[in-house]
């Protein structure tokens, strides 16, 4: 019976996706069809509705709309331009300097906003024309922008790490935030190596080194934006406020900053709030249906069946992690991050904890896997945004993306099998 229900869940979900039904509805409908096997129609609908409603009754989830709002303000508030100018002052003179600027700016903006899509849009909008003007290949510029934008989901603050904490049953958000620093920076450095080699082979031009006074000026211009990271993460780690309270602080800080920079006016607030409301509604519907599906899977004992099947293959942690990584890489190609985390965390977390993997470490592994999926068709949101900003078709971007994909997977493998890369910083802070 369990296999029948598991097959129905998977097949119905894939059928709905193939019919281009929005993913939130696909998740909810496939969960409902599976539940109908075990109970009558009316109780099934009622139970699913109750699970969807109660899944959103969480104080921690309040952080998501606040961080989304902060990201929207940053996107319009002149922060991207200042971060780019600061990054140019640091790495502009190096071979492939503008590619490095793109990567570093995406890392900084993504980390501050907590959104890969916002980073790809804001930084790509500035950097793609600038790189093209200097002779960089347009598709290469877009590929660099797309892959580096995902680092902001690993480097905190990150909405998806908050969602993983919820799905895992209470892994410390502060510990997850701290765990993301080294892996996120490693991905950025790996992308810079590939970009540098590519730029050296193509003999792309470099920027002129700036003087000390200009460097200091650009640093001071970017400093208020960079201080947001210190305020948010420092406040959480020091126990001054929770992640949810930190998100509210981030909103106030970014609004003040944007008005000080004179990049937004009172008239801009309404469209910013409307866009935030739309994005929040989409995310919350995904969360509600995904949590409901997770409950249906638990009710039908599907996680236990998958766990038994995996452990029957091998009880070697190396083999188990290879299988889970491959599954998550595949899932990331077809599913958005939020439902993927909410659905697969309850399945895989008990398995990895049974073989001695720290839940904090596994959270970083899962997010890194799914970040790669954001850059791949057919569902990769960052890929679509990056191509849209660059005004390119996906086909033209795939080829320069491949070496960048490869190094992201290499870093994923290293982080998977060297747990201290994720756990050293949290341990140092006492988590």
ABEGO torsion letter per residue (X at the ends): XAAAAAAAAAAAAAAAAAAGBBAAAAAAAAAAAAAAAABBAAAAAAAAAAAAAAAABBAAAAAAAAAAAAAAAAAAAGAAAAAAAAAAAAAAABBGAAAAAAAAAAAAAAAAAGBAAAAAAAAAAAAAAAAAAAGBBAAAAAAAAAAAAAAAAABOBBAAAAAAAAAAGGBBAAAAAAAAAAAAAAAAAAAAAAAAAAAAAAGBBBBBBBBAAAAAAAAAAAAAAAAAAAAAAAAAAAGABBAAAAAAAAAAAAAAAAAAAGABBAAAAAAAAAAAAAAAAAAAAAAAAAAAAAAAAAAAGAAAAAAAAAAAABABAAAAAAAAAAAAAAAAAABBAAAAAAAAAAAAAAAAAAAGBBAAAAAAAAAAAAAAAAABOAABAAAAAAAAAAGBBAAAAAAAAAAAAAAAAAAAAAAAABAAAAAAAAAAAGX
